[in-house]
Amino acid sequence: MSDVLASSRSGPGSGTAKPGVRRLRLMIVDDSMVARAVLSRMVETDGGFQIVAVAGTAEDAIEALGQVRVDVILLDLEMPGAGGLKSIPNILAAARGAQVLIVSSQAEEGAEETVAALALGAADTLPKPGTGRFNGRFSEILMSKLRALGSVDEQRPVRASSRASPPLVRAPAMASAPLGLLAIGASTGGIHALATLLGALPPKIRVPILVTQHLPATFMSVLARQLTTASGRHAVVAEDGMSLGPDQIVIAPGTAHLNLDRMRDRLIVRLSSQKMASGCLPSVDPMLTSAATVLGARALGIMLTGMGRDGCEGAARLVAAGGSVIAQDEASSAVWGMPRAVVDAGLACAVLPPARIAQRIAFRAEEALCR
């Protein structure tokens, strides 16, 4: 086996972790010895991280994961053997809850491989440094992504029963009105969750499906193709004024918020670009707020994995208008930020993994037909 297991390794340039704070355990998987060395040096200058394993192939990484626990795996896509992309599901299965960050020259914005990696379960992607890329900020960006993913894993062993009890809130029941729209928000880890949820839906739920996923504009057409394949439905990037049809998936472009409007007896798309409190463009808040205004109790919002609180304000408005919101559960989320904000605010009528969310949506859609 070509792995170098290093559970006690800290490196000569490594910083000092804060007292009482466990350092995040990283694995680097790359067939280039130079790339492994460069990434190791970058990571070990920060006292919050510890390299516990390295591997030159995906197969070696899977074998090593049977012997060492890690929080985040830095994975290249171009390697001998099965390669990184096809091995993501097997790596995740062996990783026991660790997150995968793709660090690869193939991880370009808009590249099919990038969105495919996210759809297979990678939590985030980062292209390797190249000419004119990052302006010397690669190490800074890498550290910020690792901290965001690692902080989630650091919390996972702490069960809800050991935390301070949150204030009791009365969660609203699922609305009983006929389903008229599905509006889904997601961020980090969302492409995998979206593919799982949409793929688990029955062939027809007879309502439009809106999706706001935090991604740059260059990814959106690739995301549409991925969701078309995963769901068996036609997915398109939203255009202002377009009509919404049943079972069509309409995705917010990376340059505008996706809003719902009504023109006579038709539901249509309205795009906007105003600044939101979350700082996100596209933001989930306008989508859910407009759904509340236009459809009220007939709109169902879904909050999937993601960092921050985007969507919480829109979810509150949707619930106030009689609509419902389902949140993804912590165990299946890459980052339990956006769903947690909705749950903590007492807005979620259910907290479930994506496949079970699909079952709940199907039940709601069928209930409407039986009335």
N, C-alpha and C positions, 0 to 999 in steps of 0.2 A: 504494500500500500504506500502511495507517495505522499500521504498526509504527514504534516508535522503537527502532532498534538502538543499543545502548549498551555495547559490549564494554569500554570503558575507564571507564565511568561509576562513580563512587563516592559521589556525593552529599555535601553539606556536613556532614551530621550523622553520617556513617559512621564506625565505629570503625576500629581498626587490627588487621589480621590478625596472628596470631602468626607470628614468623619461621619460614620453611620450611614453613608450612601454606598450601595453596592455598585461597582463598576459594571457597565454593560458588556456582555460577552459577545464577541464578534467572531465570525468565521469568514475567511476570504477564499473564494473559489475562482481561480483563474489559471489558465495553463501557462501564462507568462510569468517566469520567475521575477522579471523586472517589475511587472505590474504588481505582483504580490508584495514585493519589497517596498515599492513607492507608496502603495496604499497603507501598508503596515506602519511606515514612518509617519505618514500623515495622521493616522488614527492614534498612534501611541504618544504623540505630543500632547494629547488631551487626557488628563487624569481620569476622565469619566468612562474611558473605554479600555478593554483588555482583549487582545487577540488570543483566543483559546484554541483555534485550529485553522489550518490552511489546507487547501487541496488543489490539485492540478486538473482534476476532471470531476464531472458531476457524480460519476460512480464512486470515486474516492470520497467525495463529500458525504454521500449517503451512508457509506460504511463508517465514516468518522462520527456521524451524528448518532450512531448507535452507542458511542462511547463517551460523548461529551455533550453537555447542554449549552445552547447558545441562545442569545436574544435576537440578533440580527445576522443575516447571511448576505454578504456582498457577492453577487453572482455575475460572472461574465456569461455572454451568450455564445460566443465563438470558442469552442473547445473540442478536443478530440473526443471520440466516442459518441455517445448520444447527444452531447452538447447541452448547453444550459437551458434553452427554450423548452425542448421536449421533456426535460427532466424536472421542470418546476413542480408538477404534481407529486412526483416521488420524493423530491427534496422536502416539500412541505409536509408530506406524510411522515417523513423521518424526523422532522425538525421539532415536533412536539410543541407547537405554538410559536416558534420563532417566525419573525417577519423576513421576507426576502426583498432586498434592494438590488435591482439590476444595475450594474455598473459596466457598461459595454459600449464600444464604438458603434454598435448596431442600434443603440437606444436613442436614435434621433427623434426629434419631434415630428410626428406624422408618419413615422415608419410603421409598417405592418407588424414588424417583430416587436416593437414597443407595446402596441396595444394588445397584441397576442399574449405577451408576457403578463400584462396586467389582467387580462381576461382569465389566464390560467392560475392567477392567485398571487402574483408578485404585488407587493404593497406600493412600490414606487420605482421610478427609473431615473437614471442619471447617465448621460453620455460621458465617455472618457474625454479628458482634455484634448483639444485639437487646436489647429491654427485659428486664432481669432475668437476662440470659444471661452467664455467665462471671465475674460479679462483678468486672469490670475486669481480668480475667486473660487476655483474648483474645491480647494480644501475647505473653505468656509461653507460652501453649499453642501458638500458631503457631510460635514459635521452637523449641520442643522437638520438634514434629513435623518441621520442616524439618531440624533437626540429625539426627534419627533416619534420615530418608530420604536426606539428603545424604551422611551418613557412609558409607553403603553405596556410593553412586555414586563417592565419592572413592577407594574401594578397588578398584572394578571394573577400571580400567586396569592394575592390578598383577597380573600373571599368577602362577599358583601357582609357576612355575619361578623367579621372582625373589624369592619369600619364603623365609624360613628354613625348611629342610626339617622337617616335623613328624615326631615319632617314628613309626617304622613300627609299624602295628597290623595284625593279621590279621583281616580282615573275615569274618564268618560267612557260610556259604553259605545260600541260601534253604532253608527247611525243606521236607521232602518229604511231610509229613503232609497228608491231605486238608484243603482250606481250609474253615474253619468260621466265620470272622468277618473283616471288614475294619474297622479302626479308624483314622480319619484325624484328625490334629491340624493346626491351622493358626492363623495370626494375621495380621499385616499383609500385605496382598496375597493373602490366602488365598481370598477368595471367587472371584476370577478363576481361581486355580489349581484350586479345587474344581470349578467349572463345567467347566473344560477336562478334568480327570481323569474326572469322572463322566460327562460327555458322550461321552468316548472309550471307555468300557467297553462290552462287548457287552450286548445287551438283558437277558441273565440270567447272573449269576454264582452264583446259588442260595445266597447267604449274606447275613445282615444286614450293613448298613453303618452304623457309628457315626461321628458327626462331632462333634468339639469344636473350635469356631471362637471365638476371642476376640472377642466382641462384647457390647454391652449387651443386656439382656433385650428392650428395645423393638424390636430388629432381628430377633429370631429367627423370628417368624412370616413376615416378608417374605423372610428367607433361605430358609425352607422352600419358599415358593412359587417362588423363583428356582431352587433346586436341582431342584425337580420339573420345571420347564420345561427346564432345561439337560440333565437326565439321562434324562427319560422314565420315571422311577421316582417312587413316592409318597414324599415327604419330610415328616416331622412333627417337631414339637418334643417332646422326651422328657417322659414323665410317669412318676412312680414306680410300679413294679409292672407296667408295660405289657409285653406279650409281644413278642418280636422275630420277625419273619418274613423269609423269603428275599427279597432284593432290595429290602427296605424301608430307607429312609434315616432314621435317628433322630438328631436334633440336640440337643446339650446345651443346656438353657435357660441364659439369661444369669445366673441366680441360683443355679445348683447344678452340681456335677460329675456327669458321666455315668459310671456304673459298670455293669459287667456282672455278672449273677448267674444262678444256675441254680435252678429250682424243678421238681423231678421231672425230666421230660424236656424242659422248656422253658427257653429263654434269656429272661431278663427284665431290665428296667431297674431299677436302684436309684440314687436321687439322694442326694447328700450335699453338705454345705456346709462341711466342715472347712477350716481355714486350711492352705494349702500353702506350701512354701518359696519357690515362684516368685511368690507373691502373686496368682496368677491365679484368677479365678472366672468361668467354668469353667476348670479346668486339664486339660491333656492327660495328666498323670501318673496320676491315679486311673483314667482310662479304660484306659490301657495296662496298668497294674498289675493291675486286675481281669480284664482279658482274659488276662493271663498266668496268673492263679490259676485261672480257670474253664476255659480252653481250651488253654493251653500252646502246643504246636507247631502247633495248628490256627489260631491267630490270626496275622493279618498286620497290622502297624502301618505307617502311612504318615505321614511327617513333612513337611509342606509349609511354604512360606515363612512367616517370622515372626520377631519380635524376641525376644531373650533365649534361655533354655535350657529353658523349660517343655517337658516331655515326655521329656527325656533320662533322668531317673531311671526313669520308667515303661518307656522303651525298653530300658533295661538289664535290668529285671526280666523283660520279655517275652523277650528274647534268652536270658537265663539259664534260662527255663522251656522253651526249645526253639523259641520263636516267631521270627518274622523281622520286620525293619524295613527299609523303603525310604525314602530321603531325596530330596527335590527337589534338583536341582543348582543351583549358584550362578547360572549365566547366566540361568535362567528365574525366579529368585526375586526378589521385590521387596525382601526383607530376608533375607539368608542367615545367620540367627541360630540358630533352632531346628533347622533341618536340619544346619547346620554342627556344632552341639554333638553331634549323633548321629554324624555322620561322624568328627569328631575323636576321639570316644570308641571308635571302631572297632566300632560297633554296626550299621552299615548294610550290608545284603547287596547293595545297588545304589544308585547316585546318578544320577537321571534327571530329565528334564523331565516335567511332568504327563501328557502324551499317551503317552509311553513307559512311564511307571509303569502306566498303564491296560493297556497291552499285556502287561506282566509279570504283572499281576493276572489278566488273562484267560488267560494261558498256565498259571498256577498252578491256576486253577479248572478248566480243561479237562483238565489232567494228572490231577486227582483223579477225573474222570469216566471216564478211560480205564483206570484201574487195575481 
